[in-house]
Amino acid sequence: MMKLKRSILQDIAGVNNLILPTEEQLNYPEKVLQFGTGVLLRGLPDQYISEANRAGKFRGRVVVVKSTQNGTTDDFADQDGLYTVCVKGIDNGQLVDKAYVNASISRVLSATEDWTSILALAKSEDLSIVTSNTTEVGIVYTEEPILDGVPSSFPGKLLAILHERFIHFNGDASKGLVIIPAELIEENGSKLADILNRLAVHNQLGEAFIQWLNQANPICNTLVDRIVPGKLSAIDQATTETALGYSDALMIMAEPFGLWAIASTDQRVMDALGFCDEAKGCRVVPSIQQFKELKLRMLNASHTFSCGVSMLAGMELVKDSMNNETVKTYISQLALEEIANAITGDKISTAEADAFGKAVLDRFANPFLEHKWVSISAQFTLKMKIRCLPLIIATYEKTGQLPLRMLIGFSAYLVQMDLVNSNDLSTSLSNVLSDKETWGQDLAAIPGFQDKVLVITASIQSKGILPTINQLT
């Protein structure tokens, strides 16, 4: 079977549901320096860039820096940087099963073997953006010299590149880079900026450079949200390769939904990020707080509230729950009615909550994802406290009523975790709810909370979860 590379693109043109790059986009200049070869970067930022290039918008490619010692860059070299993104799932209620040949990556360099070439990129007139996903341990302060050999940390490498650029362009403020980390940590841009400044001071790089670092290089906080499982199973890989007519050692899968929210009001950022497309989920906004709240409540809290319900109903996978009419209706009403009502107001509109909630339901129903409820139940109590209880309280404060489906989710959690004794339900429930050390407050003090949870929990224990939902809702 042919291997994916530039020379076969004409041979595979016309394959059903396969979207190929244009000849022009294979030759765009290198505008982006990316730290990391992981599937999240290849399935989200690099996909945005590839699609923008295909539309003739961004007109730039990505040079990837591989920092870890695991694996090699051979597959990227053998395939001319090309790889397939299989987008599979539900979008607006419709099944999506498409394959994109991604042509965003021009080359992949090893930090240890190609450091000279990487530093040479700092002198490029075309380079304008740096992005990264170096995992949650990547944005950490490591006190190290950054001008003597290859720095060990990602911030160290980035600072060395920025310093090289500062020297080459004589501190020209117009030659700064837009830096948009994609690490899955809070305030990722702010933390990276702080580390770069500390490292600059430690390395005695001078006030002029530090001023240029902070004034000429916008570093943005971002929020990334897309499920990119990565490699297909061996069976799916073989089936897909047969259908497409070529082999691809770098093929990955991603869900249709994608969000990369980038916080900035800086015109330089907006001008540089020509690949951002609000319709496809890449947003440059003054604040990403609303997206954090939407993700935490509409996605994460829906998962947590639905977890006990689904496990008690015998569901193993999230998609199984969306194939059961009772549980599907419960989750839909939970998200689109109760949670949406709890979070809408000055910062989140009803339309925004509804759109995000419907996308969440599509994601839950994705038939191609093997998302296990038992995995979601990890740290169940902490998730219930952080994600869910604030919604119950917000609803009560907003309406004077307690949200029924949220209470069902909470009661199902109690039963699934075996936290209450059916032989002495009232006492054991009172003990759980009044545990301030666990919840940070006395839940029994919320008017009507204990009484309603008692009734729901008793029903679940005696009748089962599905009859309880059908009876109460």
C-alpha positions in Angstrom: 0.0 0.0 0.0 1.2 3.5 -0.8 2.5 5.6 2.1 1.1 9.1 2.6 3.4 11.7 1.2 3.3 14.6 -1.2 4.0 12.5 -4.3 0.7 10.4 -3.9 -1.7 13.3 -3.4 -2.9 13.3 -7.0 -3.4 9.5 -6.9 -5.8 9.7 -3.9 -7.8 12.7 -5.2 -11.4 11.8 -5.4 -11.5 9.4 -2.5 -14.9 9.8 -0.8 -14.9 11.9 2.4 -11.2 12.7 2.0 -10.2 16.3 2.0 -6.8 17.1 0.5 -4.5 20.1 0.7 -4.0 22.4 -2.2 -0.6 22.5 -3.9 -0.2 26.1 -2.9 -0.5 25.4 0.8 2.3 22.9 0.7 4.7 25.7 0.0 3.6 28.5 2.4 6.3 30.1 4.6 7.0 28.9 8.1 5.1 31.3 10.4 4.6 29.1 13.5 7.1 27.6 15.9 5.4 24.8 17.8 6.7 23.0 20.9 5.3 19.5 21.0 4.2 16.7 18.5 1.3 15.5 20.6 -2.2 14.6 19.2 -3.9 17.6 20.9 -1.8 20.0 18.9 -2.0 18.1 15.7 -5.8 17.7 16.2 -6.7 21.2 17.1 -4.3 24.2 16.4 -2.6 22.4 13.5 -5.9 21.5 12.1 -7.1 25.1 12.3 -4.0 26.2 10.5 -4.3 23.5 7.8 -7.9 24.3 7.1 -7.3 28.1 7.0 -4.4 27.5 4.6 -6.7 25.4 2.4 -9.0 28.3 2.2 -6.1 30.6 1.4 -6.4 32.6 4.6 -3.5 32.2 7.0 -0.9 31.2 4.4 1.7 29.8 6.9 3.1 26.5 8.1 4.4 25.1 11.3 7.9 24.1 12.4 7.6 21.6 15.2 10.2 21.2 18.0 10.3 17.7 19.5 11.7 18.1 23.0 11.3 14.6 24.5 13.7 11.7 23.9 10.8 9.2 23.2 10.5 8.2 19.6 11.9 9.8 16.6 10.9 12.3 13.9 11.3 9.7 11.1 7.5 9.3 10.5 7.2 13.0 9.9 10.2 13.1 7.5 9.0 9.9 5.7 5.5 11.4 5.1 6.7 15.0 4.2 5.0 16.2 7.4 1.6 15.0 6.2 -0.9 13.1 8.4 -4.5 12.3 8.4 -7.1 13.6 10.9 -10.2 11.4 11.0 -13.0 13.6 12.3 -15.7 11.3 13.6 -18.8 12.1 15.7 -22.0 14.1 15.8 -22.3 17.7 14.8 -25.7 19.5 14.9 -27.3 16.1 15.3 -25.7 14.8 12.1 -23.2 12.0 11.8 -19.7 13.2 10.7 -17.1 10.8 9.3 -14.5 12.7 7.3 -10.7 12.5 6.8 -8.5 15.5 6.3 -4.9 15.3 5.1 -3.3 17.9 7.3 -0.5 19.8 5.6 0.3 22.4 8.3 3.6 20.9 9.4 6.6 21.8 7.2 9.2 19.9 9.3 9.9 18.5 12.8 13.2 19.3 14.5 14.7 17.5 17.5 15.7 19.9 20.3 18.8 17.9 21.1 19.9 17.2 17.6 18.8 20.3 15.7 19.2 23.1 18.2 21.3 25.2 15.8 18.5 25.0 13.2 16.0 25.9 15.8 17.9 29.0 16.9 18.3 29.9 13.2 14.5 30.1 13.1 14.7 33.0 15.6 16.1 35.1 12.8 13.2 34.4 10.4 11.3 37.4 9.0 8.3 35.1 8.5 8.0 33.7 12.0 5.2 35.4 14.0 3.7 32.8 16.4 4.8 30.3 19.1 2.4 27.7 20.4 3.0 24.7 22.7 1.5 21.8 24.5 4.2 20.4 26.8 1.8 18.8 29.2 1.0 20.2 32.7 4.7 19.8 33.8 6.0 21.8 30.8 5.3 25.3 32.1 7.5 25.1 35.2 10.5 27.1 36.4 13.8 25.4 36.1 16.7 27.5 37.2 19.2 26.9 34.3 21.6 28.7 32.0 19.8 29.2 28.7 22.7 30.5 26.5 25.0 27.5 27.1 23.9 24.5 25.0 20.3 23.3 24.9 18.1 24.4 27.8 16.3 21.5 29.5 12.9 23.1 30.0 10.4 24.4 27.5 10.5 28.0 29.0 14.3 27.9 28.8 14.2 26.9 25.1 11.7 29.6 24.4 13.6 32.2 26.2 16.8 31.3 24.3 15.0 31.7 21.0 13.5 35.0 22.0 16.9 36.3 23.1 18.4 35.2 19.8 15.6 37.1 18.0 16.2 40.2 20.1 19.9 40.2 19.3 19.4 39.6 15.6 16.8 42.3 15.1 18.5 44.8 17.4 15.5 44.9 19.8 13.0 45.9 17.1 9.6 45.9 18.8 7.9 44.9 15.6 9.8 41.6 15.5 8.2 40.2 18.7 6.2 36.9 18.6 2.7 36.2 19.6 2.9 33.3 22.1 -0.2 31.2 22.6 0.4 28.1 24.9 -2.2 25.3 24.8 -1.2 23.6 28.0 -4.2 22.4 30.0 -3.5 24.5 33.1 -5.2 27.6 34.5 -3.6 30.9 33.4 -1.2 29.1 31.1 0.0 32.3 29.4 0.4 34.3 32.7 2.4 31.5 34.3 4.7 31.2 31.2 5.3 34.9 31.2 6.2 34.9 34.8 8.7 32.0 34.3 10.3 33.7 31.3 10.9 36.9 33.3 12.4 35.0 36.3 14.7 33.1 33.9 15.7 36.3 32.1 16.7 37.8 35.5 18.6 34.6 36.5 20.5 34.7 33.3 21.2 38.4 33.5 19.9 39.1 30.1 19.6 42.8 30.8 16.9 45.4 31.2 16.6 46.2 27.5 15.8 42.5 26.7 13.4 42.1 29.5 11.5 45.3 28.4 11.4 43.9 24.8 10.3 40.5 26.1 7.3 42.0 27.9 6.3 44.8 25.5 6.9 43.1 22.1 5.8 39.5 22.8 2.1 39.2 23.7 1.6 36.0 25.8 -2.0 34.9 25.9 -4.0 32.8 28.3 -5.9 30.2 26.4 -8.5 27.4 26.9 -8.4 24.3 24.7 -11.3 21.8 24.4 -11.4 18.9 22.0 -11.3 15.2 22.5 -8.4 13.9 20.4 -8.1 10.2 21.3 -5.1 9.9 19.0 -4.3 6.7 17.2 -7.1 4.6 15.9 -7.4 1.0 17.0 -5.5 -1.5 14.9 -8.7 -2.7 13.2 -10.0 0.8 12.6 -6.6 1.9 11.3 -6.5 -1.0 8.8 -10.1 -0.4 7.7 -9.5 3.3 7.2 -6.3 2.9 5.3 -8.0 0.4 3.0 -10.8 2.9 2.3 -8.4 5.8 1.8 -5.9 3.8 -0.3 -2.8 4.7 1.6 -1.0 3.9 4.9 -0.3 6.6 7.5 1.8 6.0 10.6 0.7 9.4 12.0 -3.1 9.1 11.5 -5.2 10.4 14.4 -8.9 10.7 15.3 -10.6 13.8 16.7 -14.2 14.7 17.5 -16.0 17.3 15.4 -16.3 19.8 18.3 -13.3 22.1 18.8 -12.6 25.2 20.9 -9.5 27.2 21.3 -10.3 30.4 23.1 -7.5 32.9 23.2 -7.6 35.9 25.6 -6.4 39.2 24.1 -7.4 42.7 23.0 -4.0 43.3 21.3 -4.3 44.1 17.7 -1.0 42.3 17.0 -2.5 39.1 18.2 -5.6 39.5 16.1 -3.5 40.3 13.0 -1.2 37.3 13.6 -3.8 34.7 14.2 -5.3 34.6 10.7 -6.2 30.9 11.1 -8.8 31.7 13.8 -12.4 31.2 12.7 -15.1 31.7 15.2 -17.5 29.4 13.3 -15.0 26.6 13.7 -14.2 27.3 17.4 -11.0 29.4 17.3 -11.8 32.6 19.1 -9.8 35.6 20.1 -11.8 37.3 22.9 -11.1 39.9 25.7 -11.7 37.2 28.4 -11.9 33.4 28.3 -13.8 33.3 31.6 -17.1 32.6 30.0 -15.7 29.6 28.1 -14.2 28.3 31.3 -17.6 28.5 33.0 -19.4 26.9 30.0 -16.9 24.0 29.9 -16.9 23.6 33.7 -20.7 23.6 34.1 -22.3 22.5 30.8 -19.7 19.8 30.0 -18.0 18.8 33.2 -20.9 19.2 35.6 -23.3 17.4 33.2 -20.8 14.5 33.2 -20.6 14.5 37.0 -24.4 14.8 37.6 -25.1 12.1 35.0 -22.3 9.7 36.1 -24.1 8.1 39.1 -27.4 8.0 37.1 -25.7 6.2 34.2 -23.7 3.7 36.3 -26.8 2.8 38.4 -28.6 2.2 35.1 -25.9 -0.2 34.0 -24.3 2.0 31.4 -20.6 1.5 30.8 -20.0 4.2 28.2 -21.2 7.8 27.8 -22.6 7.0 24.4 -24.6 4.1 25.9 -26.5 6.7 28.1 -27.5 8.6 25.0 -29.0 5.5 23.5 -31.3 5.0 26.4 -34.3 7.2 26.0 -34.9 7.8 29.8 -31.2 8.7 30.5 -30.9 10.7 27.3 -33.9 12.8 28.2 -32.6 13.3 31.7 -29.2 14.5 30.5 -30.8 16.8 27.9 -33.1 18.5 30.3 -30.3 18.7 33.0 -28.0 20.5 30.6 -30.3 22.6 28.4 -32.8 23.6 31.1 -31.4 23.4 34.6 -27.7 24.0 34.1 -28.3 26.6 31.4 -30.7 28.5 33.7 -28.2 28.5 36.5 -25.4 30.0 34.5 -27.1 32.5 32.2 -27.0 36.2 33.0 -24.8 39.2 32.3 -21.7 37.1 31.3 -23.3 34.1 29.5 -26.4 34.6 27.3 -29.2 32.1 26.9 -28.2 31.6 23.2 -24.6 30.9 24.2 -25.5 28.4 26.8 -28.0 26.7 24.5 -25.5 26.4 21.7 -22.8 25.0 24.0 -25.2 22.6 25.7 -26.4 21.2 22.3 -22.8 20.7 21.3 -22.2 18.8 24.6 -25.1 16.5 23.9 -23.6 15.8 20.4 -20.3 15.0 22.1 -21.9 12.7 24.6 -23.6 10.8 21.7 -20.4 10.3 19.7 -20.6 6.7 18.6 -16.8 6.6 17.9 -15.7 7.5 21.4 -15.1 4.9 24.1 -15.6 7.2 27.1 -16.2 5.2 30.2 -18.3 6.4 33.1 -16.0 4.7 35.6 -13.2 7.0 34.4 -15.5 10.0 34.9 -16.3 8.8 38.4 -12.7 9.3 39.5 -12.6 11.8 42.4 -16.4 11.8 42.3 -16.9 13.6 45.6 -14.4 16.4 44.8 -16.0 16.9 41.3 -19.5 17.0 42.9 -18.3 19.7 45.3 -16.5 21.9 42.8 -18.6 21.4 39.6 -22.1 20.6 40.7 -23.0 22.0 44.1 -22.5 25.6 43.1 -25.1 25.1 40.4 -27.7 23.8 42.9 -27.0 26.7 45.2 -27.1 29.2 42.3 -30.4 27.9 41.1 -31.9 28.2 44.6 -30.6 31.7 45.0 -31.8 32.7 41.6 -35.3 31.1 41.7 -36.0 30.0 45.2 -36.4 26.4 43.9 -34.2 23.4 44.0 -33.4 21.8 40.6 -34.9 18.4 40.4 -32.6 16.8 37.9 -29.5 18.0 39.7 -30.9 16.6 42.9 -31.4 13.2 41.1 -27.8 13.3 40.0 -26.6 14.1 43.5 -28.8 11.3 45.0 -27.5 8.8 42.4 -24.0 9.8 43.4 -24.8 9.0 47.1 -26.2 5.6 46.2 -23.5 4.7 43.6 -20.8 5.6 46.2 -22.6 3.7 48.9 -22.5 6.8 51.2 -25.9 6.3 52.8 -27.4 3.3 54.7 -30.8 2.1 53.4 -31.6 0.7 56.9 -31.2 4.2 58.5 -31.3 6.5 55.5 -32.4 9.7 57.4 -29.6 9.6 59.9 -26.9 8.5 57.4 -28.0 11.1 54.9 -28.0 13.8 57.6 -24.4 12.9 58.5 -23.2 13.1 54.9 -24.9 16.4 54.2 -23.7 18.1 57.4 -20.1 17.1 56.8 -18.6 20.6 56.5 -15.0 19.2 56.0 -16.1 17.5 52.8 -18.5 20.1 51.4 -17.1 23.3 52.8 -20.6 24.0 54.2 -23.6 22.3 55.8 -25.8 21.2 52.9 -28.5 20.3 55.3 -28.9 24.0 56.0 -30.1 24.6 52.4 -33.9 24.9 52.8 -35.6 21.7 51.5 -32.4 20.1 50.3 -32.2 17.3 52.8 -35.9 16.4 52.5 -35.9 16.3 48.7 -32.7 14.3 48.5 -34.1 11.9 51.1 -37.2 11.2 49.0 -35.2 10.7 45.8 -32.5 8.5 47.4 -35.2 6.3 49.0 -36.8 5.9 45.6 -33.6 5.0 43.9 -32.8 2.4 46.6 -36.2 0.8 46.5 -37.3 1.2 42.8 -34.1 1.7 40.9 -32.8 4.8 39.0 -34.8 4.5 35.8 -38.3 4.2 37.5 -37.3 7.0 39.8 -36.5 9.4 36.9 -39.6 8.4 35.0 -41.8 8.9 38.1 -40.3 12.2 39.3 -39.8 13.9 35.9 
